[in-house]
Amino acid sequence: MVYAVATDSWGSLVPDQITEQNALTYFARRGVAAQWRTFLRAMMETLESHLDAPGREGMMRLVGARMAALMPLPACATLGELEARINDALATVDWGYVQMSLDLGNRTMVLRHVAAPLVGTHADLNGSWIGSVLEGLYAGWLGSQPGAEPSVPVRKWSPDGAALLLRYANIPG
């Protein structure tokens, strides 16, 4: 999406180069307080140098699961209520928001997380490590709901513009 914010010498609107992706990346970076940004980058770069990718991802999932335990959700009766409670919890830590939907054909819950905190590293400028934290966070929250099977994983599925798609499903891949 391009926003027209200026006019040329003829008075015509000129499209700005700010895209939804750029704006959300900017806000995601701002969502990490300055006093934590350098610490988090140093921590992630240290983990990158001492753990292989599967080890780092597993550790970040554990961190996300611990966060879910520290921010427990009440039992929710509907998907809309669950989405609202998750967004309330995400707002308390300024971690963006989620849009949830069901893909009944694939027996999958799709989570579209927008504006996650962004702290890049030398090897990972996009800060993709946050996806593993979100996997653990959502798995913890969803697995604690009444009737949920705690062993069903949440996995990164694909990027969706400025968002990250995750899926909650008991299927391979």
C-alpha positions as CSV (number, residue, x, y, z in Angstrom):
1,M,0.0,0.0,0.0
2,V,1.4,3.4,-1.0
3,Y,0.3,6.6,0.7
4,A,0.1,9.9,-1.2
5,V,1.4,12.6,1.1
6,A,2.8,15.3,-1.0
7,T,2.0,17.4,-4.1
8,D,4.2,18.2,-7.1
9,S,4.4,21.6,-8.8
10,W,1.2,20.9,-10.7
11,G,-0.7,20.3,-7.5
12,S,-1.0,16.5,-8.2
13,L,-0.6,14.0,-5.4
14,V,2.8,12.3,-5.4
15,P,3.0,8.8,-3.9
16,D,5.4,8.6,-1.1
17,Q,7.8,5.7,-0.9
18,I,6.5,4.6,2.5
19,T,4.9,1.1,2.2
20,E,3.0,-0.8,4.8
21,Q,6.1,-3.0,5.2
22,N,8.4,0.0,5.8
23,A,6.0,1.5,8.3
24,L,5.5,-1.7,10.3
25,T,9.3,-2.4,10.3
26,Y,9.8,1.1,11.7
27,F,7.2,0.7,14.4
28,A,8.5,-2.8,15.2
29,R,12.0,-1.4,15.8
30,R,10.5,1.4,17.9
31,G,8.7,-1.2,20.0
32,V,12.0,-2.3,21.4
33,A,13.1,0.2,24.1
34,A,16.5,1.7,23.4
35,Q,17.9,0.4,26.7
36,W,17.1,-3.2,25.6
37,R,18.0,-3.1,21.9
38,T,21.8,-3.5,22.2
39,F,21.4,-6.1,25.0
40,L,19.1,-8.2,22.9
41,R,21.3,-7.9,19.8
42,A,24.3,-9.0,21.8
43,M,22.5,-11.9,23.3
44,M,21.2,-13.1,20.0
45,E,24.6,-12.8,18.4
46,T,26.1,-14.7,21.3
47,L,23.6,-17.5,20.8
48,E,24.3,-17.5,17.0
49,S,28.0,-18.1,17.7
50,H,27.4,-20.8,20.3
51,L,24.4,-22.8,19.1
52,D,23.4,-24.2,15.7
53,A,20.1,-23.0,14.2
54,P,17.9,-25.8,15.6
55,G,19.4,-25.3,19.1
56,R,18.7,-21.5,18.9
57,E,15.2,-22.0,17.6
58,G,14.5,-24.6,20.4
59,M,15.8,-22.2,23.0
60,M,13.7,-19.3,21.7
61,R,10.6,-21.5,21.7
62,L,11.3,-22.3,25.4
63,V,11.6,-18.5,26.1
64,G,8.2,-18.0,24.3
65,A,6.6,-20.8,26.3
66,R,8.0,-19.2,29.5
67,M,6.5,-15.9,28.5
68,A,3.1,-17.6,28.0
69,A,3.4,-19.0,31.6
70,L,4.2,-15.5,32.9
71,M,1.2,-14.0,31.1
72,P,-1.5,-16.7,31.4
73,L,-4.8,-16.3,29.5
74,P,-8.2,-17.0,30.9
75,A,-10.2,-19.9,29.4
76,C,-11.9,-18.6,26.3
77,A,-15.2,-19.9,24.8
78,T,-14.8,-18.5,21.2
79,L,-12.0,-17.8,18.7
80,G,-13.0,-14.1,18.9
81,E,-12.6,-14.1,22.6
82,L,-9.3,-15.9,22.4
83,E,-8.0,-13.4,19.9
84,A,-9.1,-10.5,22.1
85,R,-7.4,-11.9,25.2
86,I,-4.2,-12.6,23.3
87,N,-4.2,-9.1,21.9
88,D,-4.7,-7.7,25.4
89,A,-1.6,-9.7,26.5
90,L,0.4,-8.6,23.5
91,A,-0.5,-5.0,24.2
92,T,0.9,-5.2,27.7
93,V,4.3,-5.9,26.3
94,D,4.0,-3.8,23.1
95,W,4.4,-6.9,20.9
96,G,2.0,-6.1,18.1
97,Y,-1.2,-7.9,17.5
98,V,-2.6,-11.1,16.0
99,Q,-5.5,-12.0,13.7
100,M,-6.7,-15.5,14.0
101,S,-8.7,-17.6,11.5
102,L,-9.6,-21.2,10.9
103,D,-8.7,-23.1,7.8
104,L,-11.2,-25.9,8.2
105,G,-10.1,-27.7,5.0
106,N,-6.6,-28.2,6.4
107,R,-7.7,-28.5,10.0
108,T,-5.5,-25.5,10.9
109,M,-5.7,-22.4,12.9
110,V,-3.8,-19.6,11.1
111,L,-2.3,-16.8,13.2
112,R,-1.2,-13.6,11.5
113,H,1.1,-11.7,13.8
114,V,1.7,-8.1,12.9
115,A,4.4,-5.7,14.3
116,A,6.4,-8.1,16.4
117,P,9.5,-6.5,18.0
118,L,12.4,-6.3,15.6
119,V,16.0,-6.6,16.7
120,G,18.3,-7.7,13.9
121,T,21.8,-9.2,14.3
122,H,24.8,-9.2,12.0
123,A,23.8,-12.6,10.6
124,D,20.0,-12.0,10.7
125,L,19.2,-8.4,9.9
126,N,15.4,-9.1,9.8
127,G,15.4,-10.4,13.4
128,S,13.7,-13.6,12.3
129,W,14.6,-15.2,15.7
130,I,11.4,-13.6,17.0
131,G,9.4,-16.2,15.0
132,S,10.6,-19.0,17.2
133,V,9.7,-17.0,20.4
134,L,6.2,-16.5,18.9
135,E,5.9,-20.2,18.2
136,G,6.5,-21.0,21.9
137,L,4.3,-18.1,23.1
138,Y,1.3,-19.1,21.0
139,A,1.9,-22.9,21.7
140,G,1.8,-22.1,25.5
141,W,-1.3,-20.0,25.3
142,L,-3.2,-22.2,22.9
143,G,-2.2,-25.4,24.7
144,S,-3.5,-24.1,28.0
145,Q,-7.1,-23.6,26.7
146,P,-9.8,-26.0,27.8
147,G,-9.9,-29.0,25.5
148,A,-6.6,-28.2,23.8
149,E,-4.0,-30.8,23.2
150,P,-0.8,-29.2,24.6
151,S,1.4,-31.3,22.2
152,V,0.0,-29.6,19.1
153,P,2.7,-27.4,17.7
154,V,2.6,-23.8,16.5
155,R,5.0,-23.3,13.6
156,K,6.2,-20.4,11.4
157,W,4.5,-20.9,8.1
158,S,5.5,-18.0,5.9
159,P,6.0,-14.2,5.9
160,D,2.9,-12.2,4.8
161,G,4.2,-8.8,4.0
162,A,4.9,-7.1,7.3
163,A,3.3,-10.0,9.2
164,L,4.4,-13.5,10.1
165,L,2.0,-16.3,9.5
166,L,2.0,-19.2,12.0
167,R,-0.1,-22.3,12.0
168,Y,-1.5,-24.3,14.9
169,A,-2.1,-27.8,13.6
170,N,-1.4,-31.4,14.3
171,I,-0.1,-32.1,10.7
172,P,3.4,-32.6,9.3
173,G,5.3,-29.6,8.0
